[in-house]
Amino acid sequence: MAAIATTLTALLGETAVFPQEAWAAMWRSRLQRAIAPDALPQCIVYPDTVDALAAVMTCAHEHQWRVLPCGNGTKLHWGPALAGADVVVSTARLNRVVEHAIGDLTLTVEAGASFGVVQAQLAIAQQWLALDPTFPEGATLGGIVATADAGSLRQRYGGVRDMLIGLTLVRHDGQLAKAGGRVVKNVAGYDLMKLMTGSYGTLGVLAQLTFRTYPVQETSQTVVMQGAAATIQAIAAAMRLSSLTPVALDLLTPDLMQALGFEARYGLAAQFQSIAAGVQEQVDRCLAIADDHTAQTQVLPAETEAAVWANGAKHVVPAPDAPPPALLLKVGIPPSDAIAQLSALIQIFPESDVYGRIHASSGIGLIRVDGAALTPDWVAKARSHLEGSGGYCTVLDCAAAVPTNPWGIAPDTARLMTRIRAQFDPSDRLSPGRFAAH
């Protein structure tokens, strides 16, 4: 057994440490996509308490090991490949509900808890987490926070950082830091909830998280609208200016619409949730707006509504163990001009299929490009177009080598982020090479 695995086995026991030869095929595949060739870690370690996690990080600090924090590894391949890692620290066994304050609508849970399992437990109390992440069956709550993976429900409830009201963090040296929730211990004045959201395991290891919860709504209905680009843009603008309150409002590319069984035209999907009478009133008003713009409409049957939303996500983002897409982008587009910008972006990839879902009010979304082999020049063209219109473009996944500066961070912003990183990980040992400024 390699030296690192031997040391950690002495610390936590044999059942918590898996050297390379004991890895499951799933872990080997995911780590090979996430880390540079010939730089795989010696072992995966599974602490099952916060104290054990702190002990592992203290040990790593003392030995100056490079650490890759993760949960179940469903999004380890997002972003640039790591320069290397000595040990993977998985929080998958840190999966307990610490406290569910039903009356206060708050939930404290360990970071390795599965999103799907937690939602099922909350449903018993008629509550839920208003998040719609990628890979909901396998994603951990820590991974959802680390990748800022909110999904379509951000239309009504906001992003991950709006749901997260407290956390416990294990620093690079094994020390605990807490913020928000019921115990407030901020670190050097930082808002840790916002800082850790989207940090991709570069600032510390999430141990516990406290979220807002919401009551489960009585009724849900979805209206899908189809039409020409200008028609859908006009409907989206009218919806934003109206008093309607959809929980999700997504612009869909023609290729995605066709994959979902609709015509290959631009689409707008609006989901409403509330009491039955309130939902029906909002659906009727939504249909009236669409009719004013002569769009084709369909109210999804209750038995297929959830599947359409889930399948939409799956067509945009392949499963973590599926072959990578030619290109997967996280983009930001000015909402007022979203369809026009999306149309222009599609023209950049004329021989490819473009499956995209953009949240109509924020302009944030994911776009998958499949088809002809892509080069970094294609990414540069897409980024130049989006940045020229006031947007941004991040490369999450790519079948070929991820291009230089996949995050698309401006130099001034990168310098600020570097200073923050130096405060939290001065030796650059946490997810080395993943940091946005690299």
N, C-alpha and C positions, 0 to 999 in steps of 0.2 A: 504494500500500500504506500502511495506517495506520502512525502513528509507532511504536507498540509492536511491530507485526510487523516493521517495518524494523529496529528495534534488535535484536530477537531473531534476525532473519535474519543480521545481521552477526556475531552471537555464535555461532550454531550452524549456519548454512547454510540454503539455501532448502528442502531436503528435510525439515527438522525443524519448519518453521513453516507453519501453514495459516491464512490470513486468512479472514474470514467467507465471502467469495465462493467459497472453495475447499472449504468444509465438505461432507462427505457428508451425505445426507439423514438418516441415522441420528443423526449428531451434532447436527444442527440441531434435530431433534425432541426429543432428550433434553435438550439445553440449554434449549430453550424451556419445557420442563416444570419445569426445576430453578431457573430464574432469573426474577426479576420481569420483566414486560413492559418493553420498551424499555431493558433494561439488559444486553443480551447482551455478552459479551466481544469484543474486537477480533480475537483469534486463539486457536488451539490450538497449543501447542508440545509437541514430543515429544523430550525429551532421551533419549539412548540409553546414557549412563553415569552413574554416581553423581556424578562430577566435573561433567558437563554439567548435571545437575539442580541441583547446588550453585551453579553459575554462573548459571543462570536465576533461582534464588531470591535470589542476591546482587544481580543486576540489578533484580529486582522490588523489593527492599528499598531500593535506591538511588533508584529512581524512585517509590517508594510506590504501586506498583500493587497492586490487589486481585487475589488469586489463588484460583482454584478448583482444588484438587488432585483428581485422579481417576485411575482405571485405564482400563477400557473403558466406564465410564459407565452400567453396568446398574442402579445404584441411586442415581443422581444425583437422582432425583425423590423419594427418601425424605426425609421431614421438611419443614420450611417452605422456601418458595422463598428463594433468596439475594436479598439487597438489590441485588446487582449484582456483576460481576467484570470486570476488565480483561483478564485472560488466563487460559486454562485450561491447566494443566500436567498432561499425561497421562503416566503411567509405563508405557504400553503397550509401549514399546520397551525398557524395562528388564525383560527377560523371561528372563534366563539363570539356570540353576542354578549357584550359586557353589561349593557343596560338598555332596556327599551322603556323610556318614560312615555307611556301611552298618552297620558293627559297633556304632557308638554310637547308632544309631537317631535320627539328627538330619539335618536338611536345611536348608541355607542357600540362599535363592533371592532373586532381585530381586523387588521388590514388584509389578511389572507382569506377572509370569508368570501365565498362564492356569491356573486350578485344574484343568481337565480335562487339559491338556497335562502338567502336573506329575504328576498321578495316573498317567497312562499311563507316564511315565518311571520313576516309583517302582515300578510293577507289574513292571517288568523284573527288579528286585531282590526281588520278592515282598514289597514294603512299600507302605504307603499313609498318607495324611493322614486322620486320623479326624475329618473334618469333612463336613458335609452341607449346603452352603450353597444359598441361592436362586440360580437361574440358573447352575448349575455349568459349563455349556458356555462361557459368556462371562465369568464373574466372574474378576477377578484376585485374587491372594492379598492384595494391599494393600487392595483394596476389601472383602474378607471381614473383615479385621482392623478396618478403619475403621468398619464397620457392625456388628461383633460378631455376624456371621451364621453361627452354628454349625450349626443344624438339629437334627434328631432324635437324632443320635449323641451329643449332650451327656448323654443318659441314662447312658451307660457311660463316656465319655471326658472329660466336662467341656466347658466352653465354649471359645471361641477363646482367651481369655486363659490358659487352662490348657494349651493346645497350644503357645503362643508362648513361646519361652525366650530369645529375643534379637532385637535389631533395630538397624538404622541409620536415623537420622532426620535429615532436612535441616530445620533450623529456619527461622523466618521471615526471618532475615538471611543465609541461605546457609551457616551454620556446621553442621558435622556433629556429631551426638551419637550415642553407641553405648551399648548396655546389654545385659547378659546374654550368652548364647552363649559364644563363646570369648574375647571381649574385653569387659571390664566397665568402663564409664565412665558412671556414673550422673549425671544432671543434678539438682543441688541436692537430692539425697536422694529423688527421685521414683522409683517403680517404673514405668519407661516402658512395659513390656509391658502392664501393666494399664491404665495411663493412656491409652495410644494406642488400646486396644481399645474401639471404640464412640465414637471422638472425631470421626468424620465430617469429617475433613480440616480441623479447626479448630485443631489444636495443632502442626502441622508436616506435612511430606510424607514418607511412608514410602519408604525406598529399598531396604533389604534386610531380610529376615525369616529367623529361624531357628526351626524347628518340631521338635517331637517327631514321629517316625514310628513306625508299628506294623507288625508282621508281618501279611501278608494271611492271613485265617482260611480254613481248609479248607472249611467248610460254612456255609451261611446258610439259615435258615428263618423264616418269618413266620406267626404265628397271628393271625387277625382274629376278635374276639369282638363279638357284637351283643346288645343287650338294652335293657330299660328303663333310665332314668337311674339309678335306685337300684341296679340290678343291676351296671351297669358301674362305678359308683363303688365298690361293695363289692369287685368283682374287682380294681380298681386298688389299693385299700387292701391286699388280701390279697397281691397281687404285691409291693408295696413292703415288706411285712413278711416275705416269704419269703426264702429264700436264692437265688432265681433271679437271674440276671444278664443280663437282656436288654440289647442294645446300644442299642435304641430301644424306647420304650414311650409311645405317643401316644394321647390321647383325641381322638375325631373327632366332629364334630357330625353330626346326621342328614342335613343337606343335602349335606355332603361325602361321607358314606357312600353316599348315593344316586347322586351324581355318579361314584363309583368302581364302581358296578354292584352295590352291596349294598342291603339294605333300608334305608328311611329311618328308622333308629333310631340311638341312640348306639352308638359303636364304640370298641374298644380294640385297637390293633395292637401286637403284641409281636414284635420281631425278635431272634433268637438267632444268634450266630456263634461257632464254635469248631471243634474236631475233630468228625467226624461223630457219634461215639457220645455225646459231651457234648451236642451240639445236640439229638439225639433224646431224651435223658433230660430235658432242660429243656422241650422241646416237650410231652412226655408229662405232666410235672408241671403245666405251664401249662394244658393241656387238662383236667386233673383239677380244678384250681381253678375253671375256668370251668364245668365240669359240676356242681360243688358248688353253684353259684349259678344253675344252669339257664339258662345263656347259650347262644346259638347260636354255633357256632364253625366256622372254616374254616382249614385249613392251605394257604397259597398254593402253587401249583405252582412249581417252581424257575424255569420259563421265564417266569413272569409276575410274580414277586416284586419284582424291581427296578422294573418298570414301574408297579406299584401305588404304591410309595413315591414315585416320580418324579411320577406323575400327581397324587397327593395334594398335593404341593407346588405343582404348576402350577395346580390348581384354587383354591388359597388365594391365591397371588400371581400376578397376570397377568404376561405377558412384558413386558419393559421398553418395548417399542414398541407394545404393545396399548393400547386405550383404558383410562383409569384406572378402578379400581373406585369405587363410591360412597364406600367407606370401607375402609381397610386399617389395622388396629390391631395393635400389638405389646402384649401384655398379660402381666401377672403375676397369678396367682390362687393362693391357698393350696391346695396339693395335696390336703389332707385334705377339702376341700369343693369340689373343682374342678367336678364335674358340676353340683352345685346352683347354683353361681355362674354357670356357663356357661349353664344353663337359664334363669336369671333374666335374663342378658344377652341371650339370644335373644328373650325376651319384650319387650325394649325396642324391638326392630325387628320388629314383628309382620307387616308387609307386605313384608319383605325376605327374600332368601336369605342364609343365614349359613354360610359355609364356614370352619370353624375346626379347628385342630390344636394341641392343648396337650400339652406334654411332662409326663407324669403325675407324675414325681418332683419336678420343679422348679416346675411350674405356669406356666412361661413358654411363650408360643406366639404364633401369628399368627391373626388373624380377619379375614376379608374379608366385607363386607356389600354386597350388591347388591340393587337393586330401586328402591323408592320414593325420590324425592329426599330427601336428608338435609340438615338444617340444623345449625348449631353446637349447637343445643339437644339434638340426639340425642347428640352427642359428650359434652356435659356430663352427660347422664343416665347414659351408660355409664361415664364416669369416676367420677362420684359413687358409683355402685353398686360398682365395683371397689375404689375407695379405702375405701369404708365397710366392706368385707370384708377389708381388709388387703392389697389388691392395688394394681395400678397400670395405667395405660393411656397409650400413646404413639400419636399419629397419624402413621403413616408415609406415607400417600398418601390423597388425597381428590379426588373429581371436581370438587367446588366449592372455594371458597377454604378453605385449611386454617385451622382456628379459632385464636384466640389461645392461646398457650402449648400448642402441639401436643405438647411433650415431657411436660407434666404435672409439672414440677419444682416442688417446694415452695420457698418463698422462702428459707429458711435454706440449703437445698442449693444454690440458684441463686447465693447470695452466695459460698459456698465455691468453686463452679465458676468464678465470675467472677474470683476472686483467682488461681486456677490459670491461667485463660486469660491474664490480664495478664502472667504470667511467661513464657508461651510465645509470645504474639502481642500485644504491648502496643499496637499500632496497629490491631488488629481488621481485619487485611487478609486473613486466611485464611478462606475460605468465609464472608464477612460475612453476618450474618443467620441463619446455620444453627445457631449456638451454642445449646445447650439453655437458657441463661438468658435468651435474647431473648424 
